[in-house]
């Protein structure tokens, strides 16, 4: 039921399924004019630009009697994909039946990332080109003005009709529903490249996530709905995964339900599932890997190393799929591997014999099988590059591409919207003395003004009821693990007789180990990091809360506290829904959600 609830709210208005697809391509200066059928008060003009660069000089009047309105950039950055540049449409403010456009294409570089170090067979030198899907007009009362026809100045180009042939597919004024936003300009566009059997322009990350997005495009078309719906589906599948992990970890229905419920109403999970990037796939594959690892690990703890290795094989398999989507999944997997090593070392230390006997015992079954599984994971990783190779890349170039990708992520990419790793759980930050900075990413940084006082904005952050309570629970679990491990007694003789170590609880060890391995490696990453890099840690925060809910559920006070947390989670989700979904909302209300100076939703 809660999976159905999540799918319903996440799929609602995720993106337009009616979207212009026919393209007019300009490679040299060209002049044409559009006919509105009658005199109209034109307020603004929009260009749905697929890619390329160029400018358009806009004039109003009539054929042979034109009056210059001004010049607009059709696209001034090769990576941008939007209906207008910069963040506002071009103002016309003219009473006219005709508008003329002198379009001049500018230099556009269509080559994939790292072409300078890893050239591709499909590489084309930068050329003057601009590809326009459609032109749209907005009236003074913020309604669409249909375009009746388009004609060339001294030209009979039949392709000009593609500029106005899908007027019924436009959203005016447009918002996130009908354009790419944030990193969709990389990932969704790469999915389009794969759909057309091309080497993708975005190559800073492995290909699997973009190939999954291609499935959505193949089924629903090259529309915002098409490049986002697979994220919603995978985000929905994460909910039963959280239930299964919670149930396996705690052995109770409330353990499964709490983990799933908290994930449903977390802001970041909701927002990231709805954007056409690949992070939701990474979390999905990571959680499937963790589920199978838990099955294997708990069997080892209970029955020894002779237990079936099939769950371990499946854990490595799904890790490989996550790693083939984004490399960052390796951090949490390292935590799982350390847990396995810890149990192995504990067993080896119990072996009576020489150092050689202990060495042999360490590499006893299933150590070699695990190495084989890892080798298979490497094979799976390179299999995901088959579409690139079918498009002309050689295996050697794919190998060289890995070095280029590593250099990118190990480099010094900077961004004013980035946030340091330590600020993520708190969701606010200060750089210097009392100087607030954005803690988050505002996907529509200036908002999309729909009409008077109404704005559409999308920001990625966590649900305070989940993140703040969850982080406190993480710290509490860490204290329990340290106490029960006996480290305090070893560190201080004074405490030796006051504290006695208790048996370590597997759920507490698992949650803290995987959480810190998923989060703390970002300390040493030099490139810009963002709050959405914390996404892989969110399931662990939910499980940390679940640990205490499960422990005290049979206590009346504990049950009341759990219900209060559930209620707060839902209430806060509803309150913040406008700023995490893009739902057009009164700007005054949106500003009322700004709890801290560093929180930014719209100007």
C-alpha positions as CSV (number, residue, x, y, z in Angstrom):
1,X,0.0,0.0,0.0
2,X,2.7,2.5,0.9
3,X,4.5,1.6,-2.4
4,X,1.3,2.4,-4.3
5,X,1.1,5.7,-2.3
6,X,4.6,6.6,-3.3
7,X,4.2,5.8,-6.9
8,X,1.0,7.8,-7.1
9,X,2.5,11.0,-5.6
10,X,5.8,10.6,-7.4
11,X,4.3,9.9,-10.9
12,X,1.8,12.7,-10.6
13,X,2.9,15.6,-12.8
14,X,6.4,14.1,-13.1
15,X,6.7,15.5,-16.6
16,X,4.8,16.2,-19.8
17,X,4.1,13.2,-22.1
18,X,3.1,15.6,-24.9
19,X,6.3,17.2,-26.1
20,X,7.5,18.5,-29.5
21,X,9.8,16.1,-31.3
22,X,10.2,17.3,-34.8
23,X,13.4,19.4,-35.3
24,X,14.3,22.3,-37.5
25,X,18.0,22.5,-38.0
26,X,19.8,25.7,-38.8
27,X,23.4,25.6,-40.1
28,X,23.6,29.1,-41.7
29,X,21.8,32.4,-41.2
30,X,18.2,32.2,-42.1
31,X,15.3,34.6,-41.9
32,X,11.6,33.7,-41.5
33,X,8.4,35.1,-40.1
34,X,5.3,33.6,-38.4
35,X,1.7,34.5,-38.9
36,X,-0.7,34.6,-35.9
37,X,-3.8,34.9,-38.0
38,X,-4.9,38.2,-36.5
39,X,-3.5,41.1,-34.4
40,X,-2.4,39.8,-31.0
41,X,-0.7,41.4,-28.0
42,X,2.4,39.3,-27.8
43,X,4.2,39.4,-24.4
44,X,6.9,36.8,-24.7
45,X,8.5,34.3,-27.1
46,X,9.9,30.9,-26.2
47,X,12.2,28.7,-28.2
48,X,12.3,24.9,-27.4
49,X,16.0,24.3,-28.3
50,X,17.2,20.8,-28.4
51,X,20.9,21.6,-28.8
52,X,23.3,23.8,-30.6
53,X,23.9,27.5,-30.2
54,X,22.7,30.7,-31.9
55,X,21.0,34.0,-31.7
56,X,17.7,35.3,-33.1
57,X,17.0,38.9,-33.9
58,X,13.2,39.4,-33.4
59,X,11.2,42.0,-35.3
60,X,7.4,42.8,-35.3
61,X,5.3,44.4,-38.0
62,X,4.4,42.9,-41.4
63,X,6.3,41.6,-44.4
64,X,8.2,44.6,-45.9
65,X,7.6,46.8,-42.8
66,X,9.5,45.3,-39.8
67,X,10.4,47.0,-36.6
68,X,13.3,45.6,-34.5
69,X,12.4,44.3,-31.1
70,X,15.8,42.9,-30.0
71,X,18.1,39.9,-30.0
72,X,17.9,36.8,-27.8
73,X,20.3,33.9,-27.3
74,X,18.8,30.6,-28.4
75,X,21.3,28.7,-26.4
76,X,24.5,30.2,-25.0
77,X,25.9,27.1,-23.3
78,X,26.4,23.8,-25.1
79,X,25.2,21.8,-22.1
80,X,22.0,23.7,-21.6
81,X,18.7,22.3,-22.8
82,X,15.8,24.6,-22.2
83,X,13.0,26.7,-23.7
84,X,14.8,29.9,-23.3
85,X,18.1,31.5,-22.2
86,X,18.9,32.7,-19.7
87,X,16.3,32.1,-17.0
88,X,13.5,34.2,-18.5
89,X,11.8,34.3,-21.8
90,X,12.4,36.9,-24.4
91,X,10.2,39.9,-24.0
92,X,8.4,41.1,-27.1
93,X,5.6,43.3,-25.8
94,X,4.2,44.1,-29.3
95,X,0.7,44.3,-30.8
96,X,1.2,42.5,-34.1
97,X,0.0,39.7,-36.4
98,X,3.5,38.8,-37.6
99,X,6.9,38.2,-36.0
100,X,10.2,37.8,-37.9
101,X,13.2,35.9,-36.7
102,X,16.7,36.3,-38.2
103,X,18.4,33.2,-36.8
104,X,22.2,32.9,-36.8
105,X,23.7,29.6,-35.7
106,X,26.8,29.7,-33.5
107,X,29.6,27.3,-32.7
108,X,28.4,24.1,-31.0
109,X,30.6,21.3,-29.8
110,X,28.7,18.0,-29.9
111,X,31.7,15.8,-29.1
112,X,31.3,13.5,-26.0
113,X,33.2,14.3,-22.8
114,X,36.9,13.4,-22.9
115,X,37.1,13.6,-26.7
116,X,40.5,15.3,-26.2
117,X,42.0,12.2,-24.5
118,X,39.7,9.4,-25.8
119,X,38.6,10.3,-29.4
120,X,35.6,8.6,-30.8
121,X,34.7,7.5,-34.3
122,X,31.6,9.7,-34.3
123,X,33.5,12.9,-33.2
124,X,32.7,15.9,-35.3
125,X,34.6,19.2,-35.1
126,X,32.6,22.1,-33.6
127,X,30.3,23.6,-36.1
128,X,27.7,26.3,-36.5
129,X,24.3,24.6,-35.8
130,X,21.2,25.1,-33.8
131,X,18.3,22.6,-33.5
132,X,14.9,24.0,-32.6
133,X,11.9,21.9,-31.7
134,X,9.2,24.6,-31.6
135,X,8.5,28.3,-31.2
136,X,5.8,29.3,-28.7
137,X,4.2,32.7,-27.9
138,X,2.6,34.0,-24.7
139,X,-0.1,36.7,-24.5
140,X,-0.4,39.5,-21.9
141,X,-2.8,37.3,-19.9
142,X,-0.3,34.5,-19.8
143,X,-2.1,32.3,-22.4
144,X,-0.6,30.6,-25.5
145,X,-1.1,32.4,-28.8
146,X,-1.3,29.7,-31.5
147,X,0.9,30.2,-34.5
148,X,-1.0,29.7,-37.8
149,X,1.9,29.4,-40.2
150,X,5.6,30.1,-40.9
151,X,7.1,31.5,-44.1
152,X,10.7,32.1,-45.2
153,X,12.1,35.4,-46.3
154,X,13.4,34.7,-49.8
155,X,13.5,31.0,-49.1
156,X,11.2,28.0,-49.7
157,X,12.7,25.7,-47.0
158,X,9.9,23.1,-46.4
159,X,11.5,22.2,-43.0
160,X,10.5,25.6,-41.6
161,X,7.1,24.1,-40.9
162,X,8.7,22.0,-38.2
163,X,9.1,25.1,-36.1
164,X,5.3,25.5,-35.6
165,X,3.8,22.0,-36.4
166,X,3.3,20.9,-32.7
167,X,1.7,23.9,-31.1
168,X,-0.7,21.6,-29.2
169,X,2.2,20.0,-27.4
170,X,3.5,23.2,-25.8
171,X,3.1,24.3,-22.2
172,X,3.0,28.1,-21.9
173,X,4.2,29.4,-19.7
174,X,6.6,26.4,-19.4
175,X,7.9,25.0,-16.1
176,X,9.8,21.8,-15.2
177,X,7.1,19.7,-16.8
178,X,8.2,20.7,-20.3
179,X,12.0,21.2,-20.1
180,X,15.2,19.6,-18.9
181,X,16.5,20.9,-15.5
182,X,19.7,20.5,-13.6
183,X,21.8,17.4,-14.6
184,X,19.1,16.1,-16.9
185,X,21.0,18.1,-19.5
186,X,23.7,15.4,-19.2
187,X,21.9,12.2,-18.2
188,X,18.7,12.4,-20.1
189,X,20.4,13.7,-23.2
190,X,22.9,10.8,-23.0
191,X,19.8,8.5,-22.9
192,X,18.6,10.1,-26.1
193,X,22.0,9.5,-27.6
194,X,21.8,5.8,-26.7
195,X,18.3,5.6,-28.2
196,X,19.7,6.8,-31.5
197,X,22.7,4.4,-31.3
198,X,25.1,7.2,-30.7
199,X,28.1,7.6,-28.3
200,X,26.7,9.7,-25.5
201,X,27.8,13.2,-24.8
202,X,27.9,12.6,-21.0
203,X,30.7,10.1,-20.2
204,X,31.8,11.2,-16.7
205,X,29.8,8.3,-15.2
206,X,29.4,4.6,-16.3
207,X,26.5,4.0,-18.8
208,X,24.0,1.7,-17.1
209,X,21.8,4.4,-15.5
210,X,21.5,6.2,-18.8
211,X,20.7,2.9,-20.6
212,X,17.9,2.4,-18.1
213,X,16.6,5.8,-18.9
214,X,16.7,4.9,-22.6
215,X,14.0,2.2,-21.8
216,X,11.7,5.0,-20.7
217,X,12.3,7.0,-23.8
218,X,11.8,3.9,-26.1
219,X,8.4,3.3,-24.4
220,X,7.0,6.8,-23.8
221,X,8.9,8.8,-26.4
222,X,11.6,11.5,-26.0
223,X,9.5,13.5,-23.6
224,X,10.1,14.7,-20.0
225,X,7.8,11.9,-18.8
226,X,9.9,9.4,-20.8
227,X,13.2,10.4,-19.3
228,X,11.9,10.6,-15.7
229,X,9.4,7.7,-15.3
230,X,12.1,5.0,-14.9
231,X,13.4,6.9,-11.8
232,X,9.8,6.8,-10.4
233,X,9.6,3.1,-11.0
234,X,12.9,2.3,-9.4
235,X,12.2,4.8,-6.5
236,X,8.9,2.8,-5.9
237,X,10.8,-0.5,-5.9
238,X,13.1,0.9,-3.2
239,X,10.1,0.9,-0.8
240,X,9.6,-2.9,-0.6
241,X,13.3,-3.3,-0.5
242,X,13.5,-1.1,2.6
243,X,10.7,-3.3,4.1
244,X,12.6,-6.5,3.3
245,X,15.9,-5.1,4.8
246,X,14.1,-3.9,7.9
247,X,12.3,-7.2,8.3
248,X,15.5,-9.2,7.8
249,X,17.5,-6.9,10.1
250,X,15.1,-6.7,13.0
251,X,12.9,-9.8,12.4
252,X,9.6,-7.9,13.0
253,X,6.8,-6.4,10.9
254,X,7.3,-3.0,12.5
255,X,11.0,-3.1,11.6
256,X,10.1,-3.6,8.0
257,X,7.2,-1.1,8.0
258,X,9.1,1.7,9.8
259,X,12.0,1.6,7.4
260,X,9.8,1.6,4.3
261,X,7.4,4.3,5.7
262,X,10.2,6.7,6.5
263,X,11.7,6.3,3.1
264,X,8.4,7.0,1.4
265,X,8.1,10.5,2.9
266,X,11.8,11.5,2.7
267,X,12.2,14.6,0.6
268,X,15.4,13.5,-1.1
269,X,14.1,10.1,-2.1
270,X,10.9,11.8,-3.6
271,X,12.8,14.5,-5.5
272,X,15.6,12.3,-6.8
273,X,13.1,9.7,-8.0
274,X,11.4,12.4,-10.1
275,X,14.4,13.9,-11.9
276,X,16.0,12.3,-14.9
277,X,19.3,11.5,-13.4
278,X,20.7,8.1,-12.3
279,X,21.2,8.4,-8.5
280,X,17.9,6.5,-7.7
281,X,19.2,3.5,-9.7
282,X,22.4,3.6,-7.7
283,X,20.4,3.5,-4.4
284,X,18.2,0.7,-5.7
285,X,21.1,-1.6,-6.8
286,X,22.9,-0.8,-3.5
287,X,19.9,-1.8,-1.4
288,X,19.4,-5.0,-3.4
289,X,23.1,-5.8,-2.8
290,X,22.7,-5.1,0.9
291,X,19.7,-7.3,1.2
292,X,21.4,-10.3,-0.3
293,X,24.6,-9.5,1.7
294,X,22.5,-9.4,4.9
295,X,21.0,-12.8,4.1
296,X,24.5,-14.3,3.6
297,X,26.1,-12.4,6.5
298,X,23.5,-13.5,9.0
299,X,23.7,-17.1,7.8
300,X,27.5,-17.0,8.3
301,X,27.2,-15.6,11.8
302,X,24.6,-18.2,12.7
303,X,25.8,-21.3,10.8
304,X,29.4,-20.7,9.8
305,X,31.2,-20.4,6.4
306,X,29.7,-23.5,4.9
307,X,26.4,-21.8,4.2
308,X,25.3,-21.2,0.6
309,X,27.2,-18.6,-1.3
310,X,24.4,-17.8,-3.7
311,X,23.3,-14.7,-1.6
312,X,26.9,-13.5,-1.7
313,X,27.0,-14.0,-5.4
314,X,23.8,-12.0,-5.9
315,X,25.1,-9.3,-3.5
316,X,28.2,-8.9,-5.7
317,X,26.1,-9.0,-8.9
318,X,23.9,-6.1,-7.8
319,X,26.9,-4.2,-6.5
320,X,28.3,-4.5,-10.0
321,X,25.1,-3.0,-11.5
322,X,25.3,-0.1,-9.0
323,X,29.0,0.5,-9.8
324,X,28.1,0.4,-13.5
325,X,25.7,3.3,-12.8
326,X,27.9,5.5,-10.6
327,X,31.2,4.7,-8.9
328,X,30.1,6.1,-5.6
329,X,28.3,2.9,-4.7
330,X,31.7,1.4,-3.8
331,X,31.7,3.3,-0.5
332,X,28.8,1.4,1.1
333,X,30.0,-1.8,-0.4
334,X,33.4,-1.3,1.3
335,X,31.5,-1.2,4.6
336,X,29.9,-4.6,3.8
337,X,33.3,-6.0,2.9
338,X,34.8,-4.8,6.1
339,X,32.1,-6.5,8.1
340,X,32.8,-9.8,6.3
341,X,36.5,-9.4,7.0
342,X,35.9,-8.7,10.6
343,X,34.1,-11.9,11.1
344,X,36.8,-13.8,9.1
345,X,39.6,-12.4,11.2
346,X,37.7,-13.3,14.4
347,X,37.3,-16.9,13.1
348,X,41.0,-17.1,12.0
349,X,42.2,-15.9,15.4
350,X,40.4,-18.9,17.0
351,X,42.4,-21.3,14.8
352,X,44.9,-23.2,16.9
353,X,48.2,-23.7,15.1
354,X,51.0,-21.9,13.4
355,X,50.8,-18.5,11.6
356,X,50.8,-20.5,8.4
357,X,47.7,-22.4,9.5
358,X,46.0,-19.1,10.2
359,X,47.0,-17.7,6.8
360,X,45.6,-20.8,5.0
361,X,42.5,-20.5,7.2
362,X,41.9,-16.9,6.1
363,X,41.9,-17.9,2.4
364,X,39.8,-21.0,3.0
365,X,36.3,-21.3,1.4
366,X,34.7,-19.1,0.1
367,X,37.6,-16.6,-0.3
368,X,38.5,-17.8,-3.8
369,X,34.9,-17.8,-4.8
370,X,34.5,-14.2,-3.7
371,X,37.5,-13.2,-5.8
372,X,35.8,-15.0,-8.7
373,X,32.6,-13.1,-8.1
374,X,34.5,-9.8,-8.1
375,X,36.1,-10.8,-11.4
376,X,32.5,-11.4,-12.8
377,X,31.6,-7.9,-11.5
378,X,34.4,-6.4,-13.5
379,X,33.1,-8.3,-16.6
380,X,29.5,-7.0,-16.0
381,X,30.9,-3.5,-15.7
382,X,32.4,-3.6,-19.2
383,X,29.4,-5.4,-20.7
384,X,27.4,-2.3,-20.0
385,X,29.6,-0.5,-22.5
386,X,28.4,-2.7,-25.4
387,X,26.2,0.1,-26.7
388,X,29.2,2.4,-26.9
389,X,31.2,-0.3,-28.7
390,X,28.3,-0.9,-31.1
391,X,28.4,2.9,-31.9
392,X,32.1,2.5,-32.8
393,X,34.2,2.6,-29.7
394,X,36.9,-0.1,-29.3
395,X,37.5,-1.9,-26.0
396,X,40.9,-0.1,-25.7
397,X,39.1,3.2,-25.8
398,X,36.7,2.1,-23.2
399,X,39.7,1.2,-21.0
400,X,41.2,4.6,-21.6
401,X,37.9,6.2,-20.8
402,X,38.1,4.9,-17.3
403,X,41.3,6.8,-16.7
404,X,39.7,10.0,-18.0
405,X,36.7,9.5,-15.7
406,X,38.9,8.9,-12.7
407,X,40.8,12.1,-13.4
408,X,37.6,14.0,-13.6
409,X,36.3,12.8,-10.2
410,X,39.7,13.1,-8.6
411,X,40.1,16.6,-9.9
412,X,39.0,20.0,-8.6
413,X,35.5,20.6,-10.1
414,X,34.0,23.6,-8.4
415,X,30.5,24.9,-8.1
416,X,28.8,27.6,-6.0
417,X,25.9,25.3,-5.3
418,X,28.2,22.6,-3.7
419,X,28.1,21.8,0.0
420,X,30.7,20.1,2.2
421,X,30.2,16.6,3.4
422,X,29.8,17.5,7.1
423,X,26.8,19.9,6.4
424,X,24.6,17.3,4.8
425,X,22.9,15.7,7.8
426,X,22.3,19.1,9.4
427,X,21.0,20.7,6.2
428,X,22.5,24.1,6.9
429,X,26.0,25.5,6.6
430,X,28.2,28.4,7.4
431,X,31.4,29.4,5.5
432,X,33.3,31.8,7.6
433,X,31.9,33.8,10.5
434,X,28.1,34.0,10.3
435,X,28.1,33.9,6.5
436,X,25.3,31.5,5.4
437,X,25.6,29.6,2.2
438,X,23.2,27.4,0.3
439,X,23.2,23.9,1.8
440,X,21.2,22.5,-1.0
441,X,20.6,22.4,-4.7
442,X,17.8,24.5,-6.1
443,X,17.1,22.7,-9.3
444,X,15.3,25.8,-10.7
445,X,17.6,28.4,-9.1
446,X,15.4,31.4,-9.9
447,X,12.1,29.5,-9.8
448,X,9.8,29.4,-12.8
449,X,7.3,32.2,-12.5
450,X,4.0,30.7,-13.7
451,X,2.0,33.8,-13.3
452,X,1.4,36.6,-10.8
453,X,3.0,35.7,-7.5
454,X,3.0,31.9,-8.3
455,X,6.3,30.1,-8.7
456,X,7.3,26.5,-9.5
457,X,10.5,25.5,-7.8
458,X,12.3,22.2,-7.0
459,X,14.9,21.9,-4.2
460,X,16.6,18.7,-3.0
461,X,16.9,18.3,0.8
462,X,15.9,15.8,3.5
463,X,12.8,15.6,5.5
464,X,13.9,17.2,8.9
465,X,11.8,14.6,10.8
466,X,13.8,11.9,9.1
467,X,17.3,13.4,8.8
468,X,17.6,15.1,12.2
469,X,16.1,12.4,14.3
470,X,17.9,9.8,12.2
471,X,21.3,11.4,12.6
472,X,20.7,11.5,16.4
473,X,19.8,7.8,16.3
474,X,23.0,7.1,14.3
475,X,25.1,8.8,17.0
476,X,23.2,6.9,19.6
477,X,23.9,3.6,17.8
478,X,27.5,4.5,17.5
479,X,27.8,5.1,21.2
480,X,26.1,1.7,21.8
481,X,28.6,-0.1,19.5
482,X,31.6,1.6,21.1
483,X,30.3,0.8,24.6
484,X,29.4,-2.8,23.9
485,X,32.6,-3.5,22.0
486,X,34.6,-2.9,25.1
487,X,36.7,-0.1,23.5
488,X,35.9,2.2,26.4
489,X,37.3,-0.2,29.0
490,X,40.5,-0.7,26.9
491,X,40.9,3.0,26.6
492,X,40.5,3.9,30.3
493,X,41.4,1.7,33.3
494,X,39.2,3.9,35.4
495,X,36.2,2.6,33.5
496,X,37.2,-1.0,33.7
497,X,35.1,-1.9,36.7
498,X,32.3,0.5,35.9
499,X,31.3,-0.7,32.5
500,X,31.0,-4.2,31.2
501,X,30.9,-5.1,27.6
502,X,27.8,-6.7,26.2
503,X,27.3,-8.8,23.1
504,X,27.3,-6.6,20.1
505,X,24.0,-6.4,18.2
506,X,24.3,-7.1,14.5
507,X,21.7,-4.5,13.4
508,X,23.6,-1.7,15.3
509,X,27.0,-2.8,13.8
510,X,25.5,-3.1,10.3
511,X,23.8,0.3,10.3
512,X,26.7,2.3,11.7
513,X,29.3,0.6,9.6
514,X,27.5,1.0,6.3
515,X,26.4,4.6,7.2
516,X,29.9,5.9,7.9
517,X,31.4,4.0,5.0
518,X,28.8,5.6,2.7
519,X,29.4,9.1,4.1
520,X,32.9,9.7,5.4
521,X,34.9,8.9,2.2
522,X,33.7,12.3,0.9
523,X,36.1,13.9,3.3
524,X,39.0,13.1,0.9
525,X,37.2,13.8,-2.4
526,X,38.6,17.0,-3.8
527,X,35.9,17.8,-6.4
528,X,32.7,19.6,-5.7
529,X,30.2,17.6,-3.7
530,X,26.5,18.1,-3.3
531,X,23.9,17.2,-0.8
532,X,22.4,14.5,-3.1
533,X,25.6,12.6,-2.6
534,X,24.1,11.8,0.8
535,X,21.3,9.9,-0.9
536,X,23.1,6.5,-0.4
537,X,23.1,7.2,3.4
538,X,19.4,8.0,3.7
539,X,18.3,4.4,3.9
540,X,20.7,3.9,6.8
541,X,19.2,7.0,8.6
542,X,15.8,5.4,8.2
543,X,17.1,2.1,9.6
544,X,18.7,3.9,12.6
545,X,15.3,5.3,13.5
546,X,13.7,1.9,12.9
547,X,16.2,0.4,15.3
548,X,14.8,2.3,18.3
549,X,11.2,2.1,17.1
550,X,11.6,-1.7,16.9
551,X,13.3,-1.8,20.3
552,X,10.6,0.2,22.2
553,X,7.5,-0.6,20.1
554,X,6.0,-2.9,22.8
555,X,6.4,-0.1,25.3
556,X,3.5,2.4,25.5
557,X,5.7,5.4,25.5
558,X,7.8,4.0,22.7
559,X,4.8,3.3,20.6
560,X,3.5,6.9,21.1
561,X,6.9,8.3,20.2
562,X,7.0,6.1,17.0
563,X,3.5,7.3,16.0
564,X,4.6,10.9,16.6
565,X,7.6,10.4,14.3
566,X,5.4,8.9,11.6
567,X,2.9,11.8,11.9
568,X,5.6,14.5,11.9
569,X,7.2,12.9,8.8
570,X,3.9,13.0,6.8
571,X,2.9,16.5,8.0
572,X,6.3,18.0,7.1
573,X,6.2,16.2,3.8
574,X,2.9,17.7,2.9
575,X,4.0,21.2,4.1
576,X,7.1,21.1,1.9
577,X,5.6,19.3,-1.1
578,X,5.5,22.5,-3.2
579,X,9.3,23.1,-2.9
580,X,10.3,19.5,-3.6
581,X,7.8,18.8,-6.4
582,X,7.7,21.9,-8.6
583,X,4.0,22.3,-7.9
584,X,3.1,26.0,-8.7
585,X,2.5,27.7,-5.4
586,X,2.2,31.2,-3.9
587,X,5.6,32.7,-3.5
588,X,4.7,34.0,0.0
589,X,4.0,30.4,1.2
590,X,7.3,29.2,-0.3
591,X,9.2,31.9,1.6
592,X,7.4,30.9,4.8
593,X,9.2,27.5,4.6
594,X,12.6,29.1,4.9
595,X,13.6,27.9,8.4
596,X,17.3,29.0,8.1
597,X,19.1,31.8,6.3
598,X,21.0,29.2,4.2
599,X,17.7,27.6,2.9
600,X,16.9,28.8,-0.6
601,X,13.8,28.0,-2.6
602,X,13.1,30.9,-4.8
603,X,14.0,34.7,-5.0
